[in-house]
Amino acid sequence: MSKAKPIKITDVALRDGHQSLIATRLRTDDMLPVCPELDAIGFWSLEVWGGATFDACVRFLKEDPWQRLRQLREALPNTQLQMLLRGQNLLGYRHYADDVVEAFVQKSADNGMDIFRIFDAMNDVRNLETAIAAVKKSGKHAQGTICYTTSPVHTTETFVQQARDMVNMGIDSIAIKDMAGLLTPTATAELVAALKAEFDLPLALHSHMTSGLAGLCQQQAIDAGVDIIDTAMSAFANGTSHPATETMVAALKDTPQDTGLELPKLQSIARQLWEVRKKYHQFESEFTREDVGVQINQVPGGMMSNLANQLKEQGALNRIDDVFAEIPAVRKDLGYPPLVTPTSQIVGTQAVMNVLADKRYATITNEVKRYLQGHYGAALGQVNEELRAKAIGSEDVIDVRPADLLPPELNKLRADIGDLAEGEEDVLTFAMFPDLGREFLQQRRDGTLVPEVLEPIGGSERPVTEGGVPTEFIVDVHGESYQVAITGVGMKGSGKRHLYMTLDGMPEEVVFEALNEFKAEGGSGRKQASAPGHVTTNMPGNIVEVLVAEGDEVKEGQALLVAEAMKMETEVQAPIAGTVTEIYVSKGDRVTPGEVLIEIEAL
């Protein structure tokens, strides 16, 4: 047993807590009132930024994420601020050139960040080196991160070797990131003991409560010598979040590992945050509860809710267990990557496609293709070579650090966004999310930023749309105006649509029966695919790119469109050879399965 010492606490309520439980929707205005009390507690750090918060700020909340960081820095002058950084992916979903990584880290430090928890979804340390070097150059704390997972190729020794490689890069501390709640108490004790036996750096444990075991794991880690544990204030704890801060502080009180934090002060903060959480009731989900099934399917809580939303859109939620069963098979074919952003989306989306097509790899996402080419890094396990051949044919597989193939891009990004960027931070927002970032910056200039609407407390229990956000309309009937919020849809293809609506504050279920077959089935006015030359998609999403024009001759299997679903892009291919006679979609259009997007006349 390791020598006892006071345990340090990183509270994650302002980042991972609300990301895990209410879809990352906590607004800055609801964080700031509790900051003075949080700042006085004496936490080792507060995790307040990174992960999905940057995306959610721009996409849903219409907040400038950089302004959030500056406001939190001002409101928390005495506490170290911490963020989660995806290595070469930063906060986006692709690898960025080194100059963008360096600029992003420096600007994060300039705006108030102290501790950078840096991870790579593949545990490929080559994807960490630029970010670690940039943090060290900025004079801030670089925490190298092990993404914990289980598989035939992941062992305590492979994790220790990763730590050796990161220590050689100059990290200041080590973190074990158990994003899915896969750790068991026994495995925790073994891994922590092995790391503490070899390294004298501070060691942090970040483990989600998804399986219900995280509190037990933290106690075993403490006994084995861990220095820091991640917890969340109880209002944003448990379920797919983390053990409650108050609980762990109470458990350690009057022991040699006593945190020194005061429970009455923590309880005061928790009460305030419980009231805040009520405002976000529309984002609560049954898929954020604790479920030991994660020990079987290895699906993190956030991934579960995304998959559920995707299947619900297609009236296929009843197949979610099939998807959970398919995920381990896809993961094995890809060489057992840990399931964390972006690999969780890559594996999960492909599993959904396999299940809905009732055929494995009938359609392969562009991200799976890039993964199999090595553009995300090296898998620890052996990939399925038959799948790789099907996905990329005779194209080369890279064996270098993926970012080595990327030319500097910061100057091009500056030119592309132009004067919409009021500073370097805006250029980096655009870099993370080009279309979304441009729209955000344009709306900010125009004064038209409108955050999504929070439903009033007291609404009925009902299904919600993707992301939990209602679509609002003003309907005029015989001179009367009604505000209508559509918050869910029924099964497609029935000829009737069941919509759960709030009309003048009164929740009602309303059945709409469309007056024409196209509206009833597709919902967009597009007719349903019924001929060999009708091109459709098997996933709801948005059109990213149209690759052909009317009059073009195409081959069977040729890519015609690129569609995005669950943040993953997929090529929509020609079902037959022929001539493109009609194109019914353009970039940005929303599409659903079964709709005719392009018509091809056979040669």
N, C-alpha and C positions, 0 to 999 in steps of 0.2 A: 504494500500500500504506500502511496506517495505521501510525502510530508504535507500535513494539513496547512492550508493558507486561506485567507479570505478570498471568496469568489467574486469576480467582477461581473457586472451585468451589462449587456447590450439590450436595450429595449427596442423592439422592432414594430411597435404599434403604428407608427406614422409611415411605415413603408410596407413591410411584408404582412403585418397583421391585417390591414384593410385590403391589401392585394389578395390575400388568401380567403377572406370572408365576404367582402362586399365589392368584389370586382374592381379594386383599385380606385374606388370613386370618392374617397374622403377628400374634401376640398380644403384648400389652405385656410380659408376663413374659419373652418371648424377645427383646425389644428392650433392656430395662434393663441386662442384664449387659455389653453392649458399649458402653453410653453413656459411661462414663468415658474409654475410649480414643478414641471418636469426638469427644468434647468437647475432647480434647487435640491433635487433628490441626491445627486452624486453618482449617476450612472457612469460606467466606463465610456459608453458612447450611446448615441441615439441613431438608429438607422432611419433616415428620413427621405432618401432619394435613390434613384436608380431602379433597376428591375423594370417593372411595367409602369412606374409612376410617370415617367417622361411621356410615354405613349398616351396614357390616359389623360394627362393634362391637356395635351394638344388635341386629341381625338374627341374626347367627350366633355371635359370640364371647361375647355376654351380658356385655360390658364397658361401663362408663360412659365414653363418649368424652371427656367433660370431665375425668374422673379420669385418663385416659391423658395428656391434655395437661398436667395438673398434675404428674404423675409424671415426664414427660419434661422439663418445665421444671426440676424439681428436679435431675434427673440430668444435665442439660446446661447448667450455669450460665454457661458461657463462650462459648456458641455461639448465634447468632441462629436462632430457630425460624421456619419458614416453612410456610404453608398454601396450598391451592388453594381459591379461593372463586368460586362460579358467579354472581357479580354479584347480581342481584335474585332468583335462584333459590337463593342461599346454598348449602346442601348437600342440598337436596331436589330435587323435580322439577316445581315450579311457581313462579310469581312470588309473592313475599311482599310484604305492605304495608311501607311505608318504616319504620314503627316497629319491626317485627320485624327488618328488616335492620340498623337502627341498634343495637338491643339485642344482636343476635347478634355483631356486630363488637366492640362494647364488652366483652361477656363473654369473647370470645376473647382480646382484649388483656389483660383482667384476669387471665385464667388462664394467661398466659404467651406468647401469640403476638407475634412481632415484625414479620414480613413477610407481607403479604397479597398473593398473586398473584391478581388479580381478572380474570375473563374473562366474556364473554357468548357463548353458542353461536352467535348470529346476527351477532356483531361489531357489534351495535347499541349504540353508546356510551351511548345514553340509559339502558340497563339497567345501566350501571356507575356512574352519577353518585352515587347515594345511598351505595353501598358505599365508593366512593373518599372521599367527604366524611366518612363515619363513621370510616374508618381515620385520616384526617388529624386529626379531632377527638380521637381516642384517643391521638394522639402517636406512632403507629406508621408503618411504611413501606408505602406504597401502590404496588404494581407493576401498571401497566396492561398488559393482555395482548392481543396480536394472535393470533387463532386462524388459523393458516396453512392454506390450502386452495388447490386449483387449480380453475379453471372459466373459461369465456369472460368472466366479469365480474370476476374477481379478478385484480388487477394489482399491481405494485409501488407504483404511485401510489395505488391505493385503500387499501393497507395504510399507506402514509405518511400519508394523510389521516386515517385512524383514529388514528394516533399523535398527530397535531396536535390532534385533538379531545380525546384523553386528557390530553395535556400541558396543555391549557387548563383541565382539571379539577383540576390540581394534583398529578399523579402524581410519585413520586420516582424511578421507573425504568421501563423498558420491557422486556417479555418477548415473544419470538417463541415461540409454543406450536405445535409441529409434532406434534400428537397422533397422527397416523396414519403418520408417517414418509414424508411426501410430498415433503419438500425434496430437491433435488438440490444437489450442490456449486455448480454455476453459479448456480442460483436463490438459494442462501444468500448467496453473495458479493454478488450484486446487491442483495438486500434489506437486508443488514447495512450495506453501503456507503451506500445511500440514507438509511437511518435515522441513521447516524452523521454523515453530511454535514449533516443539518438539526438534530439534537438533541444537546445536550451531556450528556444524562442517561445513567446506566449502562444498558447493553443486555445482556440475558440471552438465551441460546438454549437452548430445551428441545426436543429432537428425539429421537423414538423410533427404535430400531434396526430397526423392522419390515421395512424394505426392504433393510437392510444398509448403508445409506449414511450413517448419522448421524455416525460418526467422521470420515468425509471432509468432511461438511458442517461439523462443528465446526472442523476445521482451516482450512477456507476462511473461516469466520466469524472465527476468530482473526486470520487475515491481513488481514481487512477491518476489524478494529477492535472486535469484540465484547469485552465486559468480563467476562462471567460465562457459564460453561457448566454445564449440568445433567448429572451423571453418576451412576452407581449403583455401589456396591461390587460387585465381580465376582460375588459369590454371588447377587445379584439384578439382574444386568445382561444386556445383549444380548437376542436374541429380540425380543419386542415391548416390552422395557424400553429401557434407554439404554446408551450406551457405558460401558464399565467405568471406574470412577474411576482404578484403578491404571494402566490402559492409557494414559489421557490424561495422567496425571501423568508417566508414563515418557516419553511422546512429546514432552513439552514440557521435559523436564529438560535443563539446561545450554543453554537458549536464552533469548533476551530475554523470552520469555513464561513462563518457569519459574514454576510455581505455588508453589514453596517447600514443598510438602507432602512428607513423608518416606515413601518406598515401603515400607521395612521395617515401619513402624507400620501402614500401610494393609494390608499383607499379613497381619499378625497379626489384624486385625479381620476380614478376608475369610475366614480359616480358620475363625474362630468362627461366622461367618454361614453358611458352607457346611454346617457341622454342624447348625445350626438349620434350614436349609432341608430337610434330610432328613426332619424330622418332618412336613412338609407335603406329602409325596409324593402324597397322594391328590388334590391340587389341581393337579398338573402336567397340562398339556394339549398335544397336538400342535399346537394352534392358536396357541401362543405362540412358535413358532419364526420365524426370519427368513424372509420370503417377498417377493420383489420384486414379486409380483402386486399388492401394495397400490398400486403406482404405476398400476395399471390400474383396479382396482375401488374404491380409496380407502377400504377398510374397515379401521378401526383394529383392533388385535389383540384388545382387550377385547370389541369388538363382534362379532368373528369367533366367539369362544368362546360368547358369549350366543346367537348365531344357531344355532350348532351344537347347543347344548343344547336349544333350542326345537324344532328339527327332529328331534332324536333322540327326544324325547318322543312324537312322532307317527309314528315309524318312517319318517321322510322325510329322513333325513340324506343320502340319495343325491341330493337336490335342492338341496344347498347351493350348487352352482355356478350353478344357475338363479337362486337368490336373489342371489348376488354379481352376476350379470348384470342383475338387476332393479333393484338399488340405484341405479346411476347414472341410470336412467330416472325413478325416483321423485324422486331429488334434483333432477333437471332440472325436473320438474313443480312442485317446491316452491321454485324460484328459487335453486337451488344453495347451500343452507345448508352451512356447515362440518359435518363429522361428528364431533361431540363431545357429551357429555352436556348436555342431553337430546335434541338433534336427531338424534344417532346412533340412539337408541332409536326416535324417531318415524319416521325413514326406514326403519330396519331392520325394525321390526315390520310396517309397511305393505308392504314388499317381500315379507316372508314370507307375508302374507295374500294378496297378489296371486298369488304362485306356487302356493300350496296350493289356491287357488280356480280356478286356471287361467283367471283373468279379472282384468283390472286394475280395482281399486277396486270390486269387488263388495261389499266391506265396507270402510268407512273408519273408522279409529280416532277416538275423541274428541279425541285430541291433534292429529291431522292437521286435524280440523275447527277446533280452537282456533288452531292455527298459521295456517290459511288466513284466519281472522278477524283476525289481527294480534296475538293475545294473547301471542306469544313475542317480538314485535318485527318489524322490517321486514327482508324479504329483500333482498339486494343485486340479485338477478336478478328477472326477470319470472316470476310464477307462472302455471301453466296455468289460465286463466280458466274453461275448461269444467269442470275438476276442482273449482275453487272453487264454481261454481254448483251442481254435484252435491252437494258436501259441506255447504254452508251455505245454499243456496237464496237467498232474498232478504234474509237477515240482513245487517246492516251490517258493514263492515270498518273496524276502528278505525285511526286514524292518529296517535294520541297515544302517549306512553310508556305501556306496559301498566299499570304500577303506579299511574299517575294515576287509574285507575278503581277502585283497591282502597282501601276505607276502613281506618282503623287497626284492627288485629285483636289486638294484644297483650293487652288487657284481657279480651277474649272467650276467648282461649286460656288465660289464667290461670284464668278461671272454669270453663272446660270440664274442665281437668285437676284442679282442686281441690287437696285436700291430698295427693294422690299426688306432687305436686311439692314437693320439699324445698328448692328454691331456684329462682332465675330460670333457671339452666342447665337444669333439668328441664323447665321450661315451653318452652324453646327446642328441647329434644329432642322433645317432644310436637309442636311446630310443624312440625318437619322430617318426622316420620313419625307421623301421628295414631294409627292403629290399632296399629302396631308399637311406637311410643313408649309408649302407654298400657299395653300388655301388658308391656313391659320394666319400667316403673315399678311396676306391680302385682306382678310377680314379684319385683322387688327388695325390695318391702315384705314380701312373704310369705316371702322367703328361698328361693324356688324357681327362681332363675336357674340354668339348666344349659346350658353351652356345648356346641356340637356336638363329637362325638367324633373325635379324631385316630386314624386307623388305625395300628396298629403297623407298624414297618418290617419288610419281608420278605413282605408280602402279595403275592398274584399280580397280574399285569397284567390288568385287566378294565375293562369300562365302568363309569362312575359315574353317579349320578343327578344331576339338575339341581343345580348348585352343588357337586357332588362330595361330598355328604353322605349317608352311609348311613342307612337307616331301621332302627332296632334293635328287636328283640322278644326276650322271654323265652318260650320254648316248653317246655311240660311234656309229656313223653311217658312214660307208664308209670312215673311217679314220678321221672323224671330231668329236670332242668332244663337247657336249652340256650340259650346266647345266640346269636342269629342277627342278622346285619347284612346287609340287602338293599342291594346297591350298584349295581344295574342291571336293566333289563328288556328283554325282547325285543320283536319286532314285535307290534303289536296286530292283532287280528282273525284270528289264525291258529287260535284255539281252544286254543293252548298258550302258556304264558308261560315264557320262559327267564330265570331269575334267577341272578345271580352272588352267591353267599352265602359268608360266613365262618362256619363252624360249629365252635365250640370252637377257634378259631384256625386251622382248616384250610380253605383256599379250595376251593369246589366249585361247579360249574355244575349247577343242578338244574332239571329241566323239570317244571312244574306243569300238569296238565290239569284245568281246572275242570269241576265237575259240572253246571253250568247255563250256558245261553248268555249270560245277562246278565253273570255274573261273568267269563266268558271274554273277552267282547268289551269290556265297559266297565270292569271292574275295580272298580266301585263299587256294583253291584247294580242300577243303572238300566238299563232296556232300551234297545235301540238304535233310533234313528229309522228309521221305515219308512213313515210316512204323511205326507201334505201338511201336516197340522196339528201334526206333531211338531217342536218347537223345539229346536235343538241349536246348538253352537258349532263353528267350524272351527279354534279354537286352544285348547290346554290352558291352564288358568288358574284363577283364584279368582273367585267371585261377590262383587262389591263392593256391588251393590244390586239388589233386586227391585222393579220399577216398577209391577207390576200385582198384582191379587188374583184369586182364583178367583171366577168369575161376571162378571168385567169383559168388556165387549165391546171388541174391538180392531180396528184397521184394518190392512190389509196394509202392512208396512213400519214399523209403530209399534214404538218401543223397548220391550222387555219386561224386559230385564235389562241390567246393566252388569257386564262381566267384565274382569278384569285379567290381562294376560300380559306378561312382559318389562317390567314397571313401566309399561305403557301400558294405558289403559282403552278398551274397545270396547263399543258397544251391540249387544246381540243382539236382532234385530228379528223381528216376526211374519211368517212365510212366507205366511200367508193371513189374510183377515178372518174373524172369528168370535168365539166366546165361550171364555174361559179356563176349562177344566174341571178341570185338575190342575196343580199346581205342585210339582215334586219337589226344589227347591233353596231354600236360604236364604243369607243373607249369610255369607261366609266359607267356603262349600263349595268343594271342589276339583272341577273338571269337566274332562272330556276330550272331544275331538271324537267326534261320533256318538251321544252319550248323549242321551236325551230329558230335557230340563230342564223343559219346559212342554208341555202338550197343549192344542190349540185345536180346538174343534168348529166346523166351517164353518157360517155362517148360511144 
